[in-house]
Amino acid sequence: MVLVTGSAGRVGQTVVGELTARGQTVRGFDRVPTPGVADSVVGNIADTEACARACAGAHTLVHLAATPDDDDFMARLLPDNIVGFYNIMEAARLAGVRRLVLPSSGQVSWWRALAGPWPIHPDEPVAPKYWYAATKMFMESIGRSYSEMHGQSVIVVRLGWCPRTRAQVAEIAASEWAQDVYLSPGDSGRFFACAVEAPEELKFAIVYATSLPNHILRYDLEPTKRLLGFVPQERWPQGIEIVK
Ligand SMILES: NC(=O)c1ccc[n+]([C@@H]2O[C@H](COP(=O)([O-])OP(=O)(O)OC[C@H]3O[C@@H](n4cnc5c(N)ncnc54)[C@H](O)[C@@H]3O)[C@@H](O)[C@H]2O)c1
């Protein structure tokens, strides 16, 4: 069974849909009810008991529950992206989860990405935007540690931009750079399915995931293809009609 936290959210819904279509058994875990799954836990990752219940029986964790952009550090980022992340990582370890798929962000290479040259390779030094990106660096580094300390397979993905609102769609429409790092809902679901189904012996990887660029390839997608077999199929503005 694949546990998807943040399963009711923008990315979570793409993951639940694609995994279910591929015949994977999926459990959702979100603080609000998750459409499209029979098996789900409604709860908060602040709650260690809810995390333990959600992880029981899972072989893979796709951990999407988070505050997904810059926000108040003490009220949102600290409890969701640091403490809640710790809770789910520990619950997954104790439940014997073998693979962890952890969503980082292109914001970890923000200052570098503004300047070019492109494409940026995942092995290049990072240049995080601000506090949200710093929480994703925490995720990336402890993800690496868990693969070494506990032998779990850990795949970190620096996601492009899968818009949550019509306002974000308008922002992307106004920026060539944003169109190049756009991640369509369809490609998002397919990417995460590839990560879930990647070879067991993959111990640790950091990759970028975007759709096809319209202008310039900003992030190097070669490792994503080589390690996970994922190749984007869509480009901006394909798929935006699902954003309400
Ligand atoms: N959408 C993007 O462009 C993008 C880009 C880079 C990284 N990410 C990352 O992908 C993940 C999903 O982002 P999204 O765009 O789907 O965001 P979203 O806000 O649409 O979904 C997040 C979901 O997590 C749930 N959630 C948040 N805090 C929780 C908590 N404490 N306990 C339980 N559930 C909680 C929310 O209810 C929501 O359904 C996040 O980790 C985000 O940082 C997203």
Ligand as a Chemical Component Dictionary entry (heavy atoms), coordinates in Angstrom:
data_LIG
# 
_chem_comp.id                   LIG 
_chem_comp.type                 NON-POLYMER 
_chem_comp.pdbx_formal_charge   0 
_chem_comp.three_letter_code    LIG 
# 
loop_
_chem_comp_atom.comp_id 
_chem_comp_atom.atom_id 
_chem_comp_atom.alt_atom_id 
_chem_comp_atom.type_symbol 
_chem_comp_atom.charge 
_chem_comp_atom.model_Cartn_x 
_chem_comp_atom.model_Cartn_y 
_chem_comp_atom.model_Cartn_z 
_chem_comp_atom.pdbx_ordinal 
LIG N1  N1  N 0  2.266  22.777 -6.298 1  
LIG C1  C1  C 0  3.531  23.131 -6.539 2  
LIG O1  O1  O 0  3.816  23.865 -7.489 3  
LIG C2  C2  C 0  4.646  22.625 -5.655 4  
LIG C3  C3  C 0  5.952  22.956 -6.022 5  
LIG C4  C4  C 0  7.016  22.503 -5.237 6  
LIG C5  C5  C 0  6.765  21.724 -4.127 7  
LIG N2  N2  N 1  5.477  21.439 -3.777 8  
LIG C6  C6  C 0  5.261  20.618 -2.589 9  
LIG O2  O2  O 0  4.339  19.595 -2.887 10 
LIG C7  C7  C 0  3.540  19.298 -1.729 11 
LIG C8  C8  C 0  2.067  19.431 -2.081 12 
LIG O3  O3  O 0  1.815  20.762 -2.503 13 
LIG P1  P1  P 0  0.405  21.180 -3.127 14 
LIG O4  O4  O 0  0.680  22.203 -4.147 15 
LIG O5  O5  O -1 -0.387 19.989 -3.467 16 
LIG O6  O6  O 0  -0.241 21.926 -1.880 17 
LIG P2  P2  P 0  -1.769 21.899 -1.373 18 
LIG O7  O7  O 0  -1.884 22.982 -0.372 19 
LIG O8  O8  O 0  -2.693 21.897 -2.535 20 
LIG O9  O9  O 0  -1.853 20.469 -0.670 21 
LIG C9  C9  C 0  -1.294 20.225 0.583  22 
LIG C10 C10 C 0  -2.257 19.309 1.332  23 
LIG O10 O10 O 0  -1.649 18.991 2.574  24 
LIG C11 C11 C 0  -2.615 19.097 3.578  25 
LIG N3  N3  N 0  -1.928 19.463 4.816  26 
LIG C12 C12 C 0  -1.196 20.591 5.046  27 
LIG N4  N4  N 0  -0.724 20.588 6.291  28 
LIG C13 C13 C 0  -1.143 19.437 6.848  29 
LIG C14 C14 C 0  -0.987 18.876 8.139  30 
LIG N5  N5  N 0  -0.320 19.522 9.116  31 
LIG N6  N6  N 0  -1.558 17.661 8.403  32 
LIG C15 C15 C 0  -2.260 17.018 7.435  33 
LIG N7  N7  N 0  -2.451 17.509 6.195  34 
LIG C16 C16 C 0  -1.913 18.714 5.923  35 
LIG C17 C17 C 0  -3.590 20.179 3.132  36 
LIG O11 O11 O 0  -4.879 20.008 3.712  37 
LIG C18 C18 C 0  -3.596 19.977 1.625  38 
LIG O12 O12 O 0  -4.663 19.126 1.199  39 
LIG C19 C19 C 0  4.037  20.267 -0.650 40 
LIG O13 O13 O 0  5.017  19.624 0.121  41 
LIG C20 C20 C 0  4.656  21.390 -1.431 42 
LIG O14 O14 O 0  5.642  22.062 -0.690 43 
LIG C21 C21 C 0  4.408  21.864 -4.521 44 
# 
loop_
_chem_comp_bond.comp_id 
_chem_comp_bond.atom_id_1 
_chem_comp_bond.atom_id_2 
_chem_comp_bond.value_order 
_chem_comp_bond.pdbx_ordinal 
LIG N1  C1  SING 1  
LIG C1  O1  DOUB 2  
LIG C1  C2  SING 3  
LIG C2  C3  SING 4  
LIG C2  C21 DOUB 5  
LIG C3  C4  DOUB 6  
LIG C4  C5  SING 7  
LIG C5  N2  DOUB 8  
LIG N2  C6  SING 9  
LIG N2  C21 SING 10 
LIG C6  O2  SING 11 
LIG C6  C20 SING 12 
LIG O2  C7  SING 13 
LIG C7  C8  SING 14 
LIG C7  C19 SING 15 
LIG C8  O3  SING 16 
LIG O3  P1  SING 17 
LIG P1  O4  DOUB 18 
LIG P1  O5  SING 19 
LIG P1  O6  SING 20 
LIG O6  P2  SING 21 
LIG P2  O7  DOUB 22 
LIG P2  O8  SING 23 
LIG P2  O9  SING 24 
LIG O9  C9  SING 25 
LIG C9  C10 SING 26 
LIG C10 O10 SING 27 
LIG C10 C18 SING 28 
LIG O10 C11 SING 29 
LIG C11 N3  SING 30 
LIG C11 C17 SING 31 
LIG N3  C12 SING 32 
LIG N3  C16 SING 33 
LIG C12 N4  DOUB 34 
LIG N4  C13 SING 35 
LIG C13 C14 SING 36 
LIG C13 C16 DOUB 37 
LIG C14 N5  SING 38 
LIG C14 N6  DOUB 39 
LIG N6  C15 SING 40 
LIG C15 N7  DOUB 41 
LIG N7  C16 SING 42 
LIG C17 O11 SING 43 
LIG C17 C18 SING 44 
LIG C18 O12 SING 45 
LIG C19 O13 SING 46 
LIG C19 C20 SING 47 
LIG C20 O14 SING 48 
# 
